[in-house]
Amino acid sequence: MLWFLILLAVVAVVAYKFRVPLMARLLGQSEARVQRAIDKKKRS
């Protein structure tokens, strides 16, 4: 059970680190467009 929690934490960290390429691929948008949208949300 503990290995599952560790694996889940590692997957979450990797997904956060590569969130822009992952979101771009899932949404079918360019990485630059996704990055601008994330930056816009951070500013407001």
PDBQT receptor file of N, H, CA, C and O in Angstrom, charges set to zero:
ATOM      1  N   MET A   1       0.836  -1.209   0.000  1.00  0.00    +0.000 N 
ATOM      2  CA  MET A   1       0.000   0.000   0.000  1.00  0.00    +0.000 C 
ATOM      3  C   MET A   1       0.871   1.260   0.000  1.00  0.00    +0.000 C 
ATOM      4  O   MET A   1       0.564   2.241  -0.677  1.00  0.00    +0.000 OA
ATOM      5  N   LEU A   2       1.959   1.215   0.768  1.00  0.00    +0.000 N 
ATOM      6  H   LEU A   2       2.208   0.418   1.318  1.00  0.00    +0.000 HD
ATOM      7  CA  LEU A   2       2.836   2.385   0.850  1.00  0.00    +0.000 C 
ATOM      8  C   LEU A   2       3.475   2.678  -0.505  1.00  0.00    +0.000 C 
ATOM      9  O   LEU A   2       3.626   3.841  -0.880  1.00  0.00    +0.000 OA
ATOM     10  N   TRP A   3       3.852   1.632  -1.243  1.00  0.00    +0.000 N 
ATOM     11  H   TRP A   3       3.730   0.688  -0.939  1.00  0.00    +0.000 HD
ATOM     12  CA  TRP A   3       4.456   1.835  -2.565  1.00  0.00    +0.000 C 
ATOM     13  C   TRP A   3       3.495   2.520  -3.513  1.00  0.00    +0.000 C 
ATOM     14  O   TRP A   3       3.910   3.294  -4.375  1.00  0.00    +0.000 OA
ATOM     15  N   PHE A   4       2.202   2.235  -3.358  1.00  0.00    +0.000 N 
ATOM     16  H   PHE A   4       1.864   1.606  -2.658  1.00  0.00    +0.000 HD
ATOM     17  CA  PHE A   4       1.193   2.870  -4.208  1.00  0.00    +0.000 C 
ATOM     18  C   PHE A   4       1.121   4.370  -3.935  1.00  0.00    +0.000 C 
ATOM     19  O   PHE A   4       1.010   5.162  -4.871  1.00  0.00    +0.000 OA
ATOM     20  N   LEU A   5       1.184   4.766  -2.680  1.00  0.00    +0.000 N 
ATOM     21  H   LEU A   5       1.275   4.123  -1.919  1.00  0.00    +0.000 HD
ATOM     22  CA  LEU A   5       1.161   6.188  -2.331  1.00  0.00    +0.000 C 
ATOM     23  C   LEU A   5       2.415   6.903  -2.836  1.00  0.00    +0.000 C 
ATOM     24  O   LEU A   5       2.342   8.035  -3.314  1.00  0.00    +0.000 OA
ATOM     25  N   ILE A   6       3.551   6.242  -2.727  1.00  0.00    +0.000 N 
ATOM     26  H   ILE A   6       3.610   5.323  -2.339  1.00  0.00    +0.000 HD
ATOM     27  CA  ILE A   6       4.796   6.830  -3.232  1.00  0.00    +0.000 C 
ATOM     28  C   ILE A   6       4.727   6.976  -4.746  1.00  0.00    +0.000 C 
ATOM     29  O   ILE A   6       5.122   8.008  -5.289  1.00  0.00    +0.000 OA
ATOM     30  N   LEU A   7       4.227   5.950  -5.431  1.00  0.00    +0.000 N 
ATOM     31  H   LEU A   7       3.907   5.111  -4.990  1.00  0.00    +0.000 HD
ATOM     32  CA  LEU A   7       4.076   6.002  -6.882  1.00  0.00    +0.000 C 
ATOM     33  C   LEU A   7       3.121   7.122  -7.286  1.00  0.00    +0.000 C 
ATOM     34  O   LEU A   7       3.384   7.841  -8.250  1.00  0.00    +0.000 OA
ATOM     35  N   LEU A   8       2.031   7.273  -6.569  1.00  0.00    +0.000 N 
ATOM     36  H   LEU A   8       1.817   6.689  -5.786  1.00  0.00    +0.000 HD
ATOM     37  CA  LEU A   8       1.062   8.337  -6.846  1.00  0.00    +0.000 C 
ATOM     38  C   LEU A   8       1.698   9.713  -6.676  1.00  0.00    +0.000 C 
ATOM     39  O   LEU A   8       1.454  10.611  -7.481  1.00  0.00    +0.000 OA
ATOM     40  N   ALA A   9       2.507   9.884  -5.638  1.00  0.00    +0.000 N 
ATOM     41  H   ALA A   9       2.705   9.154  -4.984  1.00  0.00    +0.000 HD
ATOM     42  CA  ALA A   9       3.183  11.160  -5.404  1.00  0.00    +0.000 C 
ATOM     43  C   ALA A   9       4.177  11.454  -6.525  1.00  0.00    +0.000 C 
ATOM     44  O   ALA A   9       4.264  12.594  -6.981  1.00  0.00    +0.000 OA
ATOM     45  N   VAL A  10       4.919  10.460  -6.972  1.00  0.00    +0.000 N 
ATOM     46  H   VAL A  10       4.849   9.534  -6.601  1.00  0.00    +0.000 HD
ATOM     47  CA  VAL A  10       5.894  10.649  -8.050  1.00  0.00    +0.000 C 
ATOM     48  C   VAL A  10       5.181  11.015  -9.345  1.00  0.00    +0.000 C 
ATOM     49  O   VAL A  10       5.623  11.910 -10.064  1.00  0.00    +0.000 OA
ATOM     50  N   VAL A  11       4.081  10.329  -9.648  1.00  0.00    +0.000 N 
ATOM     51  H   VAL A  11       3.722   9.602  -9.064  1.00  0.00    +0.000 HD
ATOM     52  CA  VAL A  11       3.315  10.634 -10.861  1.00  0.00    +0.000 C 
ATOM     53  C   VAL A  11       2.762  12.054 -10.796  1.00  0.00    +0.000 C 
ATOM     54  O   VAL A  11       2.764  12.762 -11.803  1.00  0.00    +0.000 OA
ATOM     55  N   ALA A  12       2.292  12.477  -9.636  1.00  0.00    +0.000 N 
ATOM     56  H   ALA A  12       2.290  11.903  -8.817  1.00  0.00    +0.000 HD
ATOM     57  CA  ALA A  12       1.755  13.828  -9.486  1.00  0.00    +0.000 C 
ATOM     58  C   ALA A  12       2.851  14.882  -9.718  1.00  0.00    +0.000 C 
ATOM     59  O   ALA A  12       2.606  15.897 -10.370  1.00  0.00    +0.000 OA
ATOM     60  N   VAL A  13       4.035  14.646  -9.196  1.00  0.00    +0.000 N 
ATOM     61  H   VAL A  13       4.234  13.822  -8.666  1.00  0.00    +0.000 HD
ATOM     62  CA  VAL A  13       5.137  15.592  -9.372  1.00  0.00    +0.000 C 
ATOM     63  C   VAL A  13       5.552  15.663 -10.841  1.00  0.00    +0.000 C 
ATOM     64  O   VAL A  13       5.778  16.752 -11.368  1.00  0.00    +0.000 OA
ATOM     65  N   VAL A  14       5.651  14.518 -11.499  1.00  0.00    +0.000 N 
ATOM     66  H   VAL A  14       5.467  13.633 -11.071  1.00  0.00    +0.000 HD
ATOM     67  CA  VAL A  14       6.039  14.495 -12.916  1.00  0.00    +0.000 C 
ATOM     68  C   VAL A  14       4.964  15.176 -13.761  1.00  0.00    +0.000 C 
ATOM     69  O   VAL A  14       5.285  15.929 -14.681  1.00  0.00    +0.000 OA
ATOM     70  N   ALA A  15       3.691  14.919 -13.457  1.00  0.00    +0.000 N 
ATOM     71  H   ALA A  15       3.430  14.307 -12.710  1.00  0.00    +0.000 HD
ATOM     72  CA  ALA A  15       2.599  15.550 -14.212  1.00  0.00    +0.000 C 
ATOM     73  C   ALA A  15       2.626  17.066 -14.028  1.00  0.00    +0.000 C 
ATOM     74  O   ALA A  15       2.365  17.806 -14.977  1.00  0.00    +0.000 OA
ATOM     75  N   TYR A  16       2.940  17.538 -12.816  1.00  0.00    +0.000 N 
ATOM     76  H   TYR A  16       3.152  16.936 -12.045  1.00  0.00    +0.000 HD
ATOM     77  CA  TYR A  16       3.017  18.974 -12.582  1.00  0.00    +0.000 C 
ATOM     78  C   TYR A  16       4.200  19.583 -13.331  1.00  0.00    +0.000 C 
ATOM     79  O   TYR A  16       4.094  20.671 -13.897  1.00  0.00    +0.000 OA
ATOM     80  N   LYS A  17       5.325  18.873 -13.328  1.00  0.00    +0.000 N 
ATOM     81  H   LYS A  17       5.412  17.989 -12.868  1.00  0.00    +0.000 HD
ATOM     82  CA  LYS A  17       6.521  19.384 -13.998  1.00  0.00    +0.000 C 
ATOM     83  C   LYS A  17       6.305  19.485 -15.506  1.00  0.00    +0.000 C 
ATOM     84  O   LYS A  17       6.786  20.426 -16.138  1.00  0.00    +0.000 OA
ATOM     85  N   PHE A  18       5.589  18.530 -16.086  1.00  0.00    +0.000 N 
ATOM     86  H   PHE A  18       5.198  17.766 -15.573  1.00  0.00    +0.000 HD
ATOM     87  CA  PHE A  18       5.357  18.501 -17.525  1.00  0.00    +0.000 C 
ATOM     88  C   PHE A  18       3.923  18.884 -17.867  1.00  0.00    +0.000 C 
ATOM     89  O   PHE A  18       3.360  18.386 -18.842  1.00  0.00    +0.000 OA
ATOM     90  N   ARG A  19       3.324  19.779 -17.058  1.00  0.00    +0.000 N 
ATOM     91  H   ARG A  19       3.782  20.184 -16.266  1.00  0.00    +0.000 HD
ATOM     92  CA  ARG A  19       1.911  20.116 -17.254  1.00  0.00    +0.000 C 
ATOM     93  C   ARG A  19       1.645  20.808 -18.587  1.00  0.00    +0.000 C 
ATOM     94  O   ARG A  19       0.603  20.576 -19.201  1.00  0.00    +0.000 OA
ATOM     95  N   VAL A  20       2.559  21.644 -19.040  1.00  0.00    +0.000 N 
ATOM     96  H   VAL A  20       3.406  21.832 -18.541  1.00  0.00    +0.000 HD
ATOM     97  CA  VAL A  20       2.324  22.369 -20.296  1.00  0.00    +0.000 C 
ATOM     98  C   VAL A  20       2.296  21.416 -21.498  1.00  0.00    +0.000 C 
ATOM     99  O   VAL A  20       1.331  21.451 -22.261  1.00  0.00    +0.000 OA
ATOM    100  N   PRO A  21       3.311  20.567 -21.698  1.00  0.00    +0.000 N 
ATOM    101  CA  PRO A  21       3.229  19.639 -22.835  1.00  0.00    +0.000 C 
ATOM    102  C   PRO A  21       2.050  18.672 -22.725  1.00  0.00    +0.000 C 
ATOM    103  O   PRO A  21       1.414  18.347 -23.728  1.00  0.00    +0.000 OA
ATOM    104  N   LEU A  22       1.757  18.209 -21.492  1.00  0.00    +0.000 N 
ATOM    105  H   LEU A  22       2.274  18.473 -20.677  1.00  0.00    +0.000 HD
ATOM    106  CA  LEU A  22       0.637  17.281 -21.316  1.00  0.00    +0.000 C 
ATOM    107  C   LEU A  22      -0.690  17.949 -21.656  1.00  0.00    +0.000 C 
ATOM    108  O   LEU A  22      -1.512  17.371 -22.367  1.00  0.00    +0.000 OA
ATOM    109  N   MET A  23      -0.900  19.157 -21.155  1.00  0.00    +0.000 N 
ATOM    110  H   MET A  23      -0.232  19.626 -20.577  1.00  0.00    +0.000 HD
ATOM    111  CA  MET A  23      -2.150  19.863 -21.432  1.00  0.00    +0.000 C 
ATOM    112  C   MET A  23      -2.257  20.212 -22.910  1.00  0.00    +0.000 C 
ATOM    113  O   MET A  23      -3.341  20.139 -23.489  1.00  0.00    +0.000 OA
ATOM    114  N   ALA A  24      -1.136  20.592 -23.526  1.00  0.00    +0.000 N 
ATOM    115  H   ALA A  24      -0.256  20.652 -23.055  1.00  0.00    +0.000 HD
ATOM    116  CA  ALA A  24      -1.153  20.927 -24.947  1.00  0.00    +0.000 C 
ATOM    117  C   ALA A  24      -1.560  19.712 -25.778  1.00  0.00    +0.000 C 
ATOM    118  O   ALA A  24      -2.341  19.829 -26.721  1.00  0.00    +0.000 OA
ATOM    119  N   ARG A  25      -1.031  18.563 -25.425  1.00  0.00    +0.000 N 
ATOM    120  H   ARG A  25      -0.396  18.468 -24.659  1.00  0.00    +0.000 HD
ATOM    121  CA  ARG A  25      -1.363  17.349 -26.169  1.00  0.00    +0.000 C 
ATOM    122  C   ARG A  25      -2.823  16.954 -25.951  1.00  0.00    +0.000 C 
ATOM    123  O   ARG A  25      -3.514  16.574 -26.896  1.00  0.00    +0.000 OA
ATOM    124  N   LEU A  26      -3.291  17.045 -24.699  1.00  0.00    +0.000 N 
ATOM    125  H   LEU A  26      -2.729  17.354 -23.932  1.00  0.00    +0.000 HD
ATOM    126  CA  LEU A  26      -4.678  16.670 -24.397  1.00  0.00    +0.000 C 
ATOM    127  C   LEU A  26      -5.678  17.615 -25.053  1.00  0.00    +0.000 C 
ATOM    128  O   LEU A  26      -6.720  17.182 -25.545  1.00  0.00    +0.000 OA
ATOM    129  N   LEU A  27      -5.356  18.914 -25.059  1.00  0.00    +0.000 N 
ATOM    130  H   LEU A  27      -4.509  19.266 -24.660  1.00  0.00    +0.000 HD
ATOM    131  CA  LEU A  27      -6.284  19.901 -25.598  1.00  0.00    +0.000 C 
ATOM    132  C   LEU A  27      -6.116  20.129 -27.098  1.00  0.00    +0.000 C 
ATOM    133  O   LEU A  27      -6.967  20.753 -27.732  1.00  0.00    +0.000 OA
ATOM    134  N   GLY A  28      -5.029  19.627 -27.662  1.00  0.00    +0.000 N 
ATOM    135  H   GLY A  28      -4.337  19.121 -27.147  1.00  0.00    +0.000 HD
ATOM    136  CA  GLY A  28      -4.785  19.833 -29.080  1.00  0.00    +0.000 C 
ATOM    137  C   GLY A  28      -4.364  21.256 -29.416  1.00  0.00    +0.000 C 
ATOM    138  O   GLY A  28      -4.567  21.718 -30.538  1.00  0.00    +0.000 OA
ATOM    139  N   GLN A  29      -3.779  21.951 -28.447  1.00  0.00    +0.000 N 
ATOM    140  H   GLN A  29      -3.614  21.575 -27.535  1.00  0.00    +0.000 HD
ATOM    141  CA  GLN A  29      -3.317  23.321 -28.641  1.00  0.00    +0.000 C 
ATOM    142  C   GLN A  29      -1.792  23.332 -28.659  1.00  0.00    +0.000 C 
ATOM    143  O   GLN A  29      -1.148  22.344 -28.308  1.00  0.00    +0.000 OA
ATOM    144  N   SER A  30      -1.224  24.464 -29.074  1.00  0.00    +0.000 N 
ATOM    145  H   SER A  30      -1.747  25.267 -29.359  1.00  0.00    +0.000 HD
ATOM    146  CA  SER A  30       0.232  24.581 -29.042  1.00  0.00    +0.000 C 
ATOM    147  C   SER A  30       0.685  24.812 -27.595  1.00  0.00    +0.000 C 
ATOM    148  O   SER A  30      -0.070  25.310 -26.760  1.00  0.00    +0.000 OA
ATOM    149  N   GLU A  31       1.930  24.438 -27.326  1.00  0.00    +0.000 N 
ATOM    150  H   GLU A  31       2.544  24.033 -28.004  1.00  0.00    +0.000 HD
ATOM    151  CA  GLU A  31       2.463  24.613 -25.977  1.00  0.00    +0.000 C 
ATOM    152  C   GLU A  31       2.524  26.088 -25.603  1.00  0.00    +0.000 C 
ATOM    153  O   GLU A  31       2.283  26.442 -24.449  1.00  0.00    +0.000 OA
ATOM    154  N   ALA A  32       2.842  26.948 -26.561  1.00  0.00    +0.000 N 
ATOM    155  H   ALA A  32       3.038  26.659 -27.498  1.00  0.00    +0.000 HD
ATOM    156  CA  ALA A  32       2.933  28.383 -26.276  1.00  0.00    +0.000 C 
ATOM    157  C   ALA A  32       1.572  28.926 -25.838  1.00  0.00    +0.000 C 
ATOM    158  O   ALA A  32       1.493  29.743 -24.921  1.00  0.00    +0.000 OA
ATOM    159  N   ARG A  33       0.522  28.480 -26.484  1.00  0.00    +0.000 N 
ATOM    160  H   ARG A  33       0.586  27.816 -27.230  1.00  0.00    +0.000 HD
ATOM    161  CA  ARG A  33      -0.820  28.958 -26.134  1.00  0.00    +0.000 C 
ATOM    162  C   ARG A  33      -1.212  28.509 -24.729  1.00  0.00    +0.000 C 
ATOM    163  O   ARG A  33      -1.788  29.283 -23.964  1.00  0.00    +0.000 OA
ATOM    164  N   VAL A  34      -0.901  27.261 -24.392  1.00  0.00    +0.000 N 
ATOM    165  H   VAL A  34      -0.434  26.632 -25.014  1.00  0.00    +0.000 HD
ATOM    166  CA  VAL A  34      -1.207  26.746 -23.057  1.00  0.00    +0.000 C 
ATOM    167  C   VAL A  34      -0.404  27.511 -22.008  1.00  0.00    +0.000 C 
ATOM    168  O   VAL A  34      -0.929  27.858 -20.950  1.00  0.00    +0.000 OA
ATOM    169  N   GLN A  35       0.880  27.776 -22.305  1.00  0.00    +0.000 N 
ATOM    170  H   GLN A  35       1.307  27.494 -23.164  1.00  0.00    +0.000 HD
ATOM    171  CA  GLN A  35       1.726  28.504 -21.350  1.00  0.00    +0.000 C 
ATOM    172  C   GLN A  35       1.191  29.913 -21.122  1.00  0.00    +0.000 C 
ATOM    173  O   GLN A  35       1.184  30.393 -19.989  1.00  0.00    +0.000 OA
ATOM    174  N   ARG A  36       0.740  30.583 -22.187  1.00  0.00    +0.000 N 
ATOM    175  H   ARG A  36       0.746  30.193 -23.108  1.00  0.00    +0.000 HD
ATOM    176  CA  ARG A  36       0.171  31.926 -22.031  1.00  0.00    +0.000 C 
ATOM    177  C   ARG A  36      -1.081  31.875 -21.158  1.00  0.00    +0.000 C 
ATOM    178  O   ARG A  36      -1.286  32.757 -20.325  1.00  0.00    +0.000 OA
ATOM    179  N   ALA A  37      -1.906  30.869 -21.336  1.00  0.00    +0.000 N 
ATOM    180  H   ALA A  37      -1.740  30.153 -22.013  1.00  0.00    +0.000 HD
ATOM    181  CA  ALA A  37      -3.130  30.754 -20.534  1.00  0.00    +0.000 C 
ATOM    182  C   ALA A  37      -2.804  30.535 -19.056  1.00  0.00    +0.000 C 
ATOM    183  O   ALA A  37      -3.461  31.097 -18.179  1.00  0.00    +0.000 OA
ATOM    184  N   ILE A  38      -1.793  29.722 -18.790  1.00  0.00    +0.000 N 
ATOM    185  H   ILE A  38      -1.259  29.267 -19.502  1.00  0.00    +0.000 HD
ATOM    186  CA  ILE A  38      -1.387  29.487 -17.394  1.00  0.00    +0.000 C 
ATOM    187  C   ILE A  38      -0.821  30.765 -16.790  1.00  0.00    +0.000 C 
ATOM    188  O   ILE A  38      -1.135  31.106 -15.649  1.00  0.00    +0.000 OA
ATOM    189  N   ASP A  39       0.023  31.482 -17.558  1.00  0.00    +0.000 N 
ATOM    190  H   ASP A  39       0.278  31.205 -18.484  1.00  0.00    +0.000 HD
ATOM    191  CA  ASP A  39       0.598  32.731 -17.063  1.00  0.00    +0.000 C 
ATOM    192  C   ASP A  39      -0.486  33.774 -16.808  1.00  0.00    +0.000 C 
ATOM    193  O   ASP A  39      -0.401  34.533 -15.842  1.00  0.00    +0.000 OA
ATOM    194  N   LYS A  40      -1.485  33.817 -17.653  1.00  0.00    +0.000 N 
ATOM    195  H   LYS A  40      -1.553  33.202 -18.438  1.00  0.00    +0.000 HD
ATOM    196  CA  LYS A  40      -2.574  34.777 -17.489  1.00  0.00    +0.000 C 
ATOM    197  C   LYS A  40      -3.332  34.510 -16.193  1.00  0.00    +0.000 C 
ATOM    198  O   LYS A  40      -3.716  35.447 -15.492  1.00  0.00    +0.000 OA
ATOM    199  N   LYS A  41      -3.550  33.228 -15.872  1.00  0.00    +0.000 N 
ATOM    200  H   LYS A  41      -3.239  32.468 -16.441  1.00  0.00    +0.000 HD
ATOM    201  CA  LYS A  41      -4.255  32.873 -14.635  1.00  0.00    +0.000 C 
ATOM    202  C   LYS A  41      -3.412  33.228 -13.403  1.00  0.00    +0.000 C 
ATOM    203  O   LYS A  41      -3.959  33.612 -12.370  1.00  0.00    +0.000 OA
ATOM    204  N   LYS A  42      -2.093  33.101 -13.509  1.00  0.00    +0.000 N 
ATOM    205  H   LYS A  42      -1.648  32.788 -14.349  1.00  0.00    +0.000 HD
ATOM    206  CA  LYS A  42      -1.218  33.441 -12.381  1.00  0.00    +0.000 C 
ATOM    207  C   LYS A  42      -1.276  34.932 -12.069  1.00  0.00    +0.000 C 
ATOM    208  O   LYS A  42      -1.227  35.323 -10.903  1.00  0.00    +0.000 OA
ATOM    209  N   ARG A  43      -1.380  35.775 -13.114  1.00  0.00    +0.000 N 
ATOM    210  H   ARG A  43      -1.419  35.457 -14.062  1.00  0.00    +0.000 HD
ATOM    211  CA  ARG A  43      -1.366  37.216 -12.906  1.00  0.00    +0.000 C 
ATOM    212  C   ARG A  43      -2.659  37.728 -12.284  1.00  0.00    +0.000 C 
ATOM    213  O   ARG A  43      -2.633  38.691 -11.517  1.00  0.00    +0.000 OA
ATOM    214  N   SER A  44      -3.766  37.112 -12.595  1.00  0.00    +0.000 N 
ATOM    215  H   SER A  44      -3.787  36.329 -13.218  1.00  0.00    +0.000 HD
ATOM    216  CA  SER A  44      -5.048  37.635 -12.078  1.00  0.00    +0.000 C 
ATOM    217  C   SER A  44      -5.449  37.022 -10.768  1.00  0.00    +0.000 C 
ATOM    218  O   SER A  44      -6.497  37.366 -10.220  1.00  0.00    +0.000 OA
TER     219      SER A  44
